[in-house]
Amino acid sequence: MLKTTLAIACVLCLGLVVPLAADDTTLVRFDGGIGVIPVSNITLNPDGTVASVSKNIVRGVNPPGQIWVIKALRAEVDISGNINVRGRGLLLGGGNAIGGTAGLSVFATLICSATTPFTQFSTPTAGVKLEPNGDFRIKDMLSPTPPSPCASPVLLIRNTSGVWFAAGIVNLEED
């Protein structure tokens, strides 16, 4: 009797769990953002002069020439390539125009591979205009459609010149 009851309970539980999992089409979520620091490393000579400067290139994408900060970023990509990004406070973090947006537009790029070649899955490069306070919303399709699973996801927020300004932080927790 106990075995029969347990078997029925297991079947009922599977009946509840499988439909819930089948409805989740999320490929990857991002919660939080990292603003760009254009230089990743500086090597000095013994006398203190600069010997070399390494740009902060992320998966083949160059940084801009100035620091940018971001207050908040949330994004979700589904297995069909639909992407919804909400960014807040993407602003210059240095220079004479500090705290401004330089009137730029941004688009999103998802990269799923940790090694070359780095295939880029992007929204249209015309982008969306940053609000004066640095807020933006991207609701579009990635092209081409990213693979499922996306083995090593990196989300970059880029300007229309193609350089990256911010990166998303992968959300590994279930909501």
Salt bridges, closest charged atoms under 4 A:
ASP31 OD1 - ARG74 NH1 3.21
GLU76 OE1 - ARG29 NE 3.23
ASP135 OD2 - ARG88 NH2 3.87
ASP175 OD2 - ARG29 NE 3.54
